[in-house]
Amino acid sequence: MNLSLPRDLEEFVQKEVATGEYPDATAVVIEALRELQTKADNGISQDEECPSDLKALLLEAIQGPHSPLPSDYFDQLRRRLRPSGAR
């Protein structure tokens, strides 16, 4: 079987091969198809991966008003998450 891919997908496959994780383009396509098959076998549709109510909430969050984070936000977060006594 020979397949033709749109240019953007062909470039994606080439980038995946270039990472060294896959020996060739065939391996990339096989893994993608196996993942698709697993989802189908488990009855998972594309819509179920991200339910419409979640999509709506995400869109609202992205499009809603935003305020900048304080400059030390991530430092504060690290301090709260770090176990006491750890550096």
N, C-alpha and C positions, 0 to 999 in steps of 0.2 A: 504494500500500500504506500502510495506517495501522497504527501499532503503539502499544500501551499498555505503559508501563514501570512497574515497581513504584516507589513513591515515592522510595526511596533512590537508585535509578538515575536517576530523573528529576532529583533534586536534584544528583547528580553531573554529569549532562550540563549542567545550568544553570550550575554552578560552572565547568565547562570553558569554556563560552561566555563567561562573565563575565571570564575571564582575558584575553580578546581574541585568543587563539590560534586560535579557530574563529569563523567568521562566524555560525553558527547551530547548532541542535541536530542538524540533518541531517548536517552536516559531522562532528560528533563521532561519530555512529553509523556513518557511512560509514568513517571511519578505524578504528574498533574492529572493524568487520566485515572490512575489508581485512586487518588484522593477524591476525584469526582465520583468514581464508582462506589467508594466507601460511603460517601454521603448519600448516594442514591439507594444503596443497599440498606442504609439505616433510616430511609424515609425522610431525609433532611433536604428540603428544597432551598433554593436561593433566598426566598422570602423569609424562611424560618431562621436563617442565620442572623438576621437583623430584623426583628419584627417591626411592623409599621409604626407602632407606638414608640418604640425606641428610636426609630429614624426621626420621628417628629420631635422628640425631646432633644436629640442631638442637633437637629437643624435649628431649633429654638435657641439652644445654647450657643451655637456658632453665630447666629444672626442677631442675638440679643445684645444689650448694652454690655460693655466691658470696661473694667477699670484696671489700670496697671498694678502689678504686684509690687509690694514694697521691696526695696533693693536687698533687704536681708531676709526675704521670705524663705528661700531655700536653706539658709543657715538655721533659721528657726525650726524649720521642718526636720532638718538633720538632728538637731538637739533633742527634739521631742521623740524621734524614732530611735535614737541611739540608746542602748542600755546604759543605765547609770554607771559611771566609773569607766566606761569605754571612751576612747578618743578617736 
